[in-house]
Structures are given as structure tokens and as C-alpha cells.
Amino acid sequence: MTEPARVLHARLHLLDRQVVRESDDRLLCKVDDLEMRPGDRPYVTAILSGPLALGPRLGGLPGWLMTETDRLFRREERPGPYRIEMSLVTEIGSAVRVAGHRQDLALERWLTRNVVGRIPGAAGTEEQGDPESGARDAPEKALRVRERGEDRPDAMRLGGLLGRTVRGPSGEAAGDTVDVRLVQDGPLLAGVHHAFRAAGLLIARRRAGRLFGYERGPGLWRPSLLGALVRRMHGEIRYAEWDQIESLDDEEVRLGVPWERLRSTADL
């Protein structure tokens, strides 16, 4: 009997989680965003971390200041976020665990060179050299959290799907996107496990901060006061299957079906 594919909600189960190395539980970074391969069925290809991942997701003046400050101190002509292939992920729980061996974290090198190394009398500040020089002798699946010269032209970010205005078939305002439902039935990554595919969007009538899972799931128990608070803050919340989305652009999501035909999040 074939087991059902695993289902996650990106904002609830992945974004802002700590990423730790499987071999020794050492903290590597946080999941600041997710890289996706676009198409009819976008799927997650990598974890993105660092100010150049978190800043664009936050948006506004705080996000702009974060990204511009990071670019100011980076040596690359077109710096990008730090990146971990999803094929290295071995477990997603309270933290995201990844396999492999640590190979000179780019962020740690930057801190050593630009912060610790400038403190008078600081010890252990010698640079470790080219991070690629030792990679030739490393295991094939060595973990690399690396600087990128620029984003891949064939990639999109999951964070860009959050907070978009949603409109119905006639152009009427329906709400805002508050989460992305992921199903692990996408392409096989590096022959290890299947990718998480974007299966649909959670849409709230009102955007009022993030959700914490109390509004979704069949037969879900929650205190009545908490349920009333969620409804008060976000209004009605429904789920649009990917096939029910007519179009996406940088600002809006256009539905192909009326709001009334979308599923309740209580069914997820």
C-alpha cells in the first residue's frame, strides 16, 4: 500500500525554523525563505538564509535596510542569500536537520573577517582560505552553506507568495495569502527524496499577523476563546487548490473560481 505524501504548510512548519547539522546538532542558520522552481507545479529546491533572504520577505523599510546593509559589507558584485539544497534535508520537525559535513560557513567567515577580526587581541581570527579548496576531498554530499553571486534566473521565492492580494474571477477583492500548502510529491531531488510541491494557498479575508495552525485541520480541537480570536483577527480563511488559481503576478493572485467554491481550512 502506497503511503500518502507528506503535507506541510510553509509558514507554519518551515519558515523561521532553525537549521541544524544532523551529525552533532550544531546550529547552522535559520530558514529565512525557500527557493522554488517555477512552472505549472512549483516545487521547493533549497533553503535560503541570511539578510538577503529575510529582507525581501519582510519587505518595507526594515527589509530594505536589512538587504542594503548586508550588500554593503559583502565582497561579491551581486551577492545573494546563503543556500542549502533540499536534497540534504533529513528531517523537518521542531528544527530542520540536514546531512553532510560543515564546509566553512560563508556567514561565519564574514563575521570572523569583518567583526571578530577587528577586535584588538581577538584570537582565532585567521581566515580559513578558499572554501572550495577543501571541497574536493570532502564527501560527495558535503553540506555547503555558500555565498551566491546572484539568484538563479529560473528560481522564485516562496516568501513572494505570502501577503499578496487575492482577487476573484471578476476582480473583486477576496483577501490576502497567508500560507502555502506543500505536498511532498514533486520530482526526485538528487535521487534522495521527492520535492515539496506547492499544492495551494491559504487565503484570509483580513491580514492580521501570522497564523499558528489553530484555524486548520479536520476535527481540530481549540479553546473556544482562541477560535473566536482567530476569526476576529483574520476573518474567514479558505484554501485555494493550485488548479483554482488563474494567474499570479508580483502583486496579486487571481482566482479562477468564486470564493464560495474554495475549501474551508477545517478540511485540511
ZAKEGU-99622 format. One record per residue (C-alpha): x, y, z. Coordinates in steps of 0.001 Angstrom, whole numbers. Layout:
# ZAKEGU-99622
@xx:X&yy:Y&zz:Z
...
***
This chain:
# ZAKEGU-99622
@xx:0&yy:0&zz:0
@xx:1412&yy:3386&zz:-1005
@xx:1738&yy:5847&zz:1861
@xx:170&yy:9300&zz:1338
@xx:2597&yy:12112&zz:539
@xx:3655&yy:14287&zz:3463
@xx:1884&yy:17636&zz:3764
@xx:3382&yy:20793&zz:5293
@xx:2362&yy:24414&zz:5485
@xx:5387&yy:26527&zz:4613
@xx:4900&yy:29400&zz:7028
@xx:3714&yy:27207&zz:9881
@xx:6196&yy:24316&zz:9578
@xx:9292&yy:25645&zz:7775
@xx:9873&yy:29392&zz:7725
@xx:11909&yy:30740&zz:10676
@xx:12831&yy:27224&zz:11884
@xx:16421&yy:26588&zz:12954
@xx:18599&yy:24500&zz:10646
@xx:20956&yy:22123&zz:12461
@xx:23577&yy:19650&zz:11294
@xx:22439&yy:16071&zz:11794
@xx:25789&yy:14705&zz:12966
@xx:26230&yy:16965&zz:16004
@xx:23100&yy:19182&zz:16291
@xx:25172&yy:22269&zz:15584
@xx:23113&yy:25311&zz:14592
@xx:23859&yy:26344&zz:11008
@xx:21293&yy:29019&zz:10193
@xx:17538&yy:29671&zz:10019
@xx:15028&yy:29108&zz:7254
@xx:14544&yy:32707&zz:6141
@xx:12932&yy:31783&zz:2819
@xx:12592&yy:28899&zz:377
@xx:13786&yy:28760&zz:-3216
@xx:11307&yy:27257&zz:-5678
@xx:11477&yy:26040&zz:-9261
@xx:8611&yy:27801&zz:-11085
@xx:6226&yy:26149&zz:-13514
@xx:2766&yy:24636&zz:-13577
@xx:3622&yy:22940&zz:-10276
@xx:6336&yy:24967&zz:-8451
@xx:8400&yy:22932&zz:-6015
@xx:10943&yy:23716&zz:-3274
@xx:14599&yy:23296&zz:-4296
@xx:16569&yy:24949&zz:-1473
@xx:16569&yy:26660&zz:1908
@xx:17624&yy:30320&zz:1778
@xx:19131&yy:32085&zz:4774
@xx:20664&yy:35396&zz:5745
@xx:19660&yy:39062&zz:5386
@xx:19349&yy:38790&zz:1600
@xx:16733&yy:36073&zz:2099
@xx:14870&yy:37539&zz:5077
@xx:14914&yy:41197&zz:3987
@xx:12851&yy:40786&zz:792
@xx:10406&yy:38554&zz:2669
@xx:9873&yy:41185&zz:5374
@xx:9508&yy:43996&zz:2857
@xx:9038&yy:47663&zz:3648
@xx:11710&yy:49874&zz:5153
@xx:13029&yy:47227&zz:7638
@xx:13517&yy:44723&zz:4843
@xx:15197&yy:47273&zz:2585
@xx:17597&yy:48375&zz:5345
@xx:18466&yy:44749&zz:6101
@xx:19306&yy:43860&zz:2498
@xx:21197&yy:47068&zz:1706
@xx:23288&yy:46842&zz:4883
@xx:24247&yy:43262&zz:4057
@xx:25154&yy:44159&zz:470
@xx:27345&yy:46973&zz:1771
@xx:29608&yy:44518&zz:3605
@xx:29663&yy:41721&zz:1017
@xx:32561&yy:41475&zz:-1415
@xx:30669&yy:39998&zz:-4345
@xx:29485&yy:42249&zz:-7128
@xx:25957&yy:40785&zz:-6907
@xx:25663&yy:38959&zz:-3576
@xx:22857&yy:36538&zz:-2889
@xx:21440&yy:34640&zz:114
@xx:23062&yy:31586&zz:1670
@xx:21643&yy:28374&zz:248
@xx:21220&yy:24705&zz:1281
@xx:19901&yy:22148&zz:-1199
@xx:16658&yy:20497&zz:-99
@xx:18157&yy:17127&zz:-1046
@xx:20314&yy:17439&zz:2113
@xx:17313&yy:17782&zz:4448
@xx:16821&yy:14617&zz:6500
@xx:14128&yy:15694&zz:8973
@xx:11612&yy:18503&zz:9374
@xx:10309&yy:18896&zz:12902
@xx:10873&yy:21477&zz:15611
@xx:14107&yy:22124&zz:13683
@xx:15221&yy:21291&zz:10160
@xx:18033&yy:18732&zz:10202
@xx:20496&yy:18429&zz:7333
@xx:23087&yy:15792&zz:6469
@xx:26709&yy:16275&zz:5454
@xx:29815&yy:17884&zz:6852
@xx:30202&yy:21570&zz:7560
@xx:32387&yy:23320&zz:4961
@xx:33353&yy:26830&zz:6097
@xx:30058&yy:28592&zz:6615
@xx:30138&yy:31736&zz:4496
@xx:28370&yy:33730&zz:7195
@xx:30854&yy:32608&zz:9833
@xx:33753&yy:33575&zz:7579
@xx:32221&yy:37023&zz:7101
@xx:31785&yy:37554&zz:10859
@xx:35352&yy:36405&zz:11527
@xx:36822&yy:38669&zz:8868
@xx:34712&yy:41792&zz:9412
@xx:33670&yy:41745&zz:13072
@xx:35746&yy:39452&zz:15288
@xx:38939&yy:40082&zz:13315
@xx:38721&yy:43811&zz:14011
@xx:38593&yy:43413&zz:17788
@xx:42078&yy:44134&zz:19257
@xx:43605&yy:40990&zz:20705
@xx:40924&yy:38681&zz:19292
@xx:42137&yy:35105&zz:18895
@xx:41393&yy:32577&zz:16212
@xx:40672&yy:35157&zz:13521
@xx:42865&yy:33766&zz:10759
@xx:40974&yy:33260&zz:7535
@xx:40484&yy:29686&zz:6518
@xx:41194&yy:30304&zz:2849
@xx:39118&yy:29444&zz:-165
@xx:36057&yy:27432&zz:935
@xx:36181&yy:25484&zz:-2290
@xx:39785&yy:24365&zz:-1860
@xx:38953&yy:21638&zz:658
@xx:35734&yy:20586&zz:-1001
@xx:37493&yy:18312&zz:-3478
@xx:38392&yy:15855&zz:-717
@xx:35065&yy:16181&zz:1094
@xx:32327&yy:13551&zz:848
@xx:30035&yy:13871&zz:-2149
@xx:27136&yy:15058&zz:-2
@xx:29141&yy:17634&zz:1999
@xx:26967&yy:20397&zz:3358
@xx:27753&yy:23769&zz:1861
@xx:26108&yy:26963&zz:3030
@xx:27531&yy:29192&zz:359
@xx:27512&yy:32731&zz:-910
@xx:25883&yy:33135&zz:-4281
@xx:26878&yy:35718&zz:-6846
@xx:23241&yy:36188&zz:-7819
@xx:19896&yy:34411&zz:-7705
@xx:19254&yy:31728&zz:-10272
@xx:17251&yy:33136&zz:-13171
@xx:14950&yy:30099&zz:-13170
@xx:14068&yy:30373&zz:-9462
@xx:11358&yy:32063&zz:-7422
@xx:10954&yy:32570&zz:-3689
@xx:8140&yy:31144&zz:-1633
@xx:8071&yy:34270&zz:537
@xx:6918&yy:36182&zz:-2505
@xx:3662&yy:34206&zz:-2471
@xx:2782&yy:35452&zz:1027
@xx:906&yy:38657&zz:1665
@xx:-351&yy:39027&zz:-1905
@xx:-3764&yy:40489&zz:-2582
@xx:-6208&yy:37856&zz:-3851
@xx:-8989&yy:38744&zz:-6273
@xx:-11916&yy:36713&zz:-7506
@xx:-12753&yy:35944&zz:-11147
@xx:-14464&yy:39324&zz:-11602
@xx:-11658&yy:41293&zz:-9981
@xx:-13338&yy:41666&zz:-6594
@xx:-11057&yy:41655&zz:-3530
@xx:-11157&yy:38270&zz:-1787
@xx:-8397&yy:38540&zz:834
@xx:-4655&yy:38005&zz:1241
@xx:-2407&yy:34936&zz:1039
@xx:-1265&yy:33821&zz:4499
@xx:372&yy:30434&zz:3866
@xx:1375&yy:27954&zz:1166
@xx:397&yy:24289&zz:1409
@xx:3202&yy:21935&zz:322
@xx:2838&yy:18267&zz:-647
@xx:5882&yy:16005&zz:-979
@xx:5027&yy:14504&zz:-4345
@xx:7272&yy:16565&zz:-6624
@xx:10364&yy:15499&zz:-8629
@xx:13032&yy:13311&zz:-7046
@xx:15867&yy:15504&zz:-5721
@xx:19396&yy:14133&zz:-6224
@xx:17962&yy:10612&zz:-6070
@xx:17264&yy:11071&zz:-2345
@xx:13655&yy:12132&zz:-1750
@xx:10796&yy:13843&zz:-3516
@xx:10435&yy:17620&zz:-3575
@xx:7711&yy:19531&zz:-1773
@xx:5314&yy:20876&zz:-4403
@xx:3118&yy:23954&zz:-3951
@xx:-376&yy:22469&zz:-3758
@xx:-2380&yy:25588&zz:-2916
@xx:-2717&yy:28840&zz:-980
@xx:-4415&yy:29683&zz:2319
@xx:-6345&yy:32929&zz:1956
@xx:-7645&yy:35105&zz:4800
@xx:-10265&yy:37811&zz:4463
@xx:-8104&yy:40104&zz:6606
@xx:-4335&yy:40075&zz:7019
@xx:-3547&yy:40415&zz:10740
@xx:-212&yy:38778&zz:11506
@xx:719&yy:35149&zz:11073
@xx:-1419&yy:32091&zz:11743
@xx:-455&yy:29417&zz:14261
@xx:-2368&yy:26398&zz:12971
@xx:-5500&yy:26769&zz:15096
@xx:-7615&yy:27504&zz:12028
@xx:-6875&yy:24335&zz:10015
@xx:-7318&yy:20581&zz:10274
@xx:-10386&yy:18304&zz:10460
@xx:-11737&yy:17813&zz:13940
@xx:-9124&yy:20178&zz:15314
@xx:-9658&yy:20993&zz:18988
@xx:-9004&yy:24515&zz:20165
@xx:-10267&yy:26648&zz:23068
@xx:-13420&yy:28477&zz:22001
@xx:-11956&yy:31825&zz:23055
@xx:-8884&yy:31242&zz:20883
@xx:-11007&yy:30214&zz:17919
@xx:-13082&yy:33382&zz:18282
@xx:-9901&yy:35459&zz:18432
@xx:-8579&yy:33902&zz:15206
@xx:-11851&yy:34606&zz:13416
@xx:-11877&yy:38155&zz:14762
@xx:-8325&yy:38874&zz:13552
@xx:-8324&yy:37122&zz:10183
@xx:-11951&yy:36770&zz:9220
@xx:-12914&yy:33722&zz:7181
@xx:-9984&yy:31627&zz:5932
@xx:-10238&yy:29355&zz:2905
@xx:-7947&yy:27180&zz:814
@xx:-7418&yy:27541&zz:-2957
@xx:-6067&yy:24490&zz:-4770
@xx:-3321&yy:25317&zz:-7268
@xx:-5680&yy:24380&zz:-10116
@xx:-8146&yy:27013&zz:-8861
@xx:-5597&yy:29812&zz:-9298
@xx:-5967&yy:31511&zz:-12664
@xx:-2853&yy:33704&zz:-12566
@xx:-43&yy:35057&zz:-10371
@xx:1918&yy:38256&zz:-10708
@xx:4240&yy:40258&zz:-8456
@xx:1360&yy:41858&zz:-6546
@xx:-1826&yy:39843&zz:-6932
@xx:-3333&yy:36385&zz:-7166
@xx:-6353&yy:35952&zz:-9437
@xx:-8727&yy:33104&zz:-8633
@xx:-10440&yy:31104&zz:-11346
@xx:-13401&yy:30216&zz:-9130
@xx:-15636&yy:32230&zz:-6765
@xx:-14709&yy:32495&zz:-3078
@xx:-17671&yy:30309&zz:-2111
@xx:-16209&yy:27332&zz:-4010
@xx:-12942&yy:27321&zz:-2043
@xx:-12489&yy:24703&zz:681
@xx:-12614&yy:25535&zz:4355
@xx:-9278&yy:25231&zz:6153
@xx:-11036&yy:22936&zz:8645
@xx:-10879&yy:20270&zz:5898
@xx:-7080&yy:20396&zz:5563
***
